Amino acid sequence: MTVLRAAWPVRGAVLAAMAAVLLPTAGCGTGSRAPSAAPVAPQPQTLQAEAVARQEFGLLAGGGWASAWGLWPAGAQQAIGQDDFVRLNTECKPQLGTPYLVDRSTKLDDVTVRVDWHRDAQTGSNTVVYQDGKWRFVPDDGALADYRLGVDQLVQRRRAAGDCR
């Protein structure tokens, strides 16, 4: 019993210290608190960005061209219109059914996440950006440059390379 009695003063001191730390943050102040900082813009979440990349990759592997285009930011959508993107992938179908697998996601800054992926022997990286309250998938620079060529020229180029199915 003497051991138990000796522990009580220690527990009491620990509880008093915890109360001293917690009470000032419990909102029981006298109104003299400094005003809180301005609301912070939503911080990007790597998992949310990766989910958008997985959604994009699933749409591309499954032929959901219009919906895949809809996940792009406005700047990327200017490279090719939605109807032209659908037409391109309908006239010159890429490989369907083979999934893209995300290998790693890396937060580059508060609004950008890089997603590294592979699909069979093909590997690549794309970025997902947080714009206007949503995560948006950004096609790589090479793809955007190709889209700017126009559908007819790009279909011709892909057929010559054997990339149409």
N, C-alpha and C positions, 0 to 999 in steps of 0.2 A: 503494500500500500504506500510506502514512502516514495517509491519510484513514481507512482501515479500522481501523488501530490506535487512532486517536483516538476512534473511536466505541465501542470496547469498554468503556472506563471509564464512559461515559454509560449504556450498556446495563446494566452491572453495578449502577450506582446505582439505575436504574429498577427492576430486578428485586429488589434489596434492599428498596426502598420498598414494592413490591407485597407482598413476603413479610411485611413488618412489619404491613401493613394486614390481610392475609388470615389469618395464623396465629392471632391471638386469637379469630377467629370460627370456626375449624375444629374446635373442641371439644377441643383439647389442653390445657385449663386444669388447674389444680392442685386443682380442686374448690372454689375460693373464689368461684365465680360466684354472683351473686344469684339467688334463685329466679325462674323465669320467671313472667310474669303469668298470671292465670287465662285459660283458653281463651275466645276471643272468639266470640260467637254468629256464625253464618254471615252474611256480608255479602251483601246482595242483589245480584244481577247484573241490570242493565238488560236485557241480551239474553235472559236466562231469563224475566223478567217479560213481555217483549214476545212471547216464544214462547207463553206461556200466553194472552195476548190474541189472538194469531193463531189459536190452537187454538179459543178461544171463538168468535171471529168465523167461522171455518170451519164449526163446528158449527151456529151460528145460520143461516148462509147455506145450509147443506145440510140442515137439518131434524133435527139431532141434539139434540133438546130435552133429553132426560134427561141426556145427557153434558154438555151446556152448563151445566145447572143444577148438576151435580156439581163444576164448577170454581169455584163461588162459595164465599165464606167462610160460616161458620155463621150469622152475623148477617143476611146477605142471604137465605139459605135460609129464614129464619124469616118473611120477607115473603110467601112463597108456597111451598107444598110441591111436591115434584118431580112428583107425579101431576097436581096442578093446573096446573103450568107446562106439562107435556106436553099436557094437555087444552086449555088456553088456546090454544096454538099449533097444535093440530090443528083445533079448531073455527074458529079465526080465523087462518088461515095468514098470516104476514108474507111479504114478498117473498123468494122463494128463488132461489138460483143466482147472484145478484149479489154479488160478493165485497166484503168490507170491506178497505180498504187502509190500512195503518198509515203515517201521515205522519211521526210523530216520537214518541220515547219519552224521557221526562225523569225522572231520579231526583229525587224530592222529599225523601226522607230514607232512612235505612237499611232501611226496610221498606215503602216506597211508591214506585211508579213510575206516572207519568201517561202514558197512551197516547192520542195524538191520531190520529183516523182520519177517513176519508171513505168513503162508499158512494154512488155516483152523485153527486147534488147534496147529499145529506145529510152533515153533518159532526158530529163529537162528540168527547168525551173520556171516558175511563174510567180508573179506577185499578186497579192490580194490587197486592195487598198480600202480604207474606210472613208467613204465620201457620202455626204448628205444623209448621214444617219444609217448607212448600210455598208456592208462589205461588198466589194465589187472585184470580180476576177479580171485580170489584165492579160490578154494574149501577149506572147512575147513579141519583141520588136521585129523579128523576121517575119512572123505571121502577119503582123499589121502592115508591113511593107508589101507583102504579097497581096493582101486584100486591096491595097490601093491601086494595084495593077488593073483591077476590074475582073469581073467574073469570066468573060470569054477568054481573056489572055491567061488567066490563072488555070482554068480548066484545061486549056491547050498545053500549058507547061506541065501540069500534073499528069496528064495522059502520056505525054512524051517521057516522063520520068517513071511511068508505070505505077503511079500512086493512086489511080482510080480503081475501084473494085466494081 
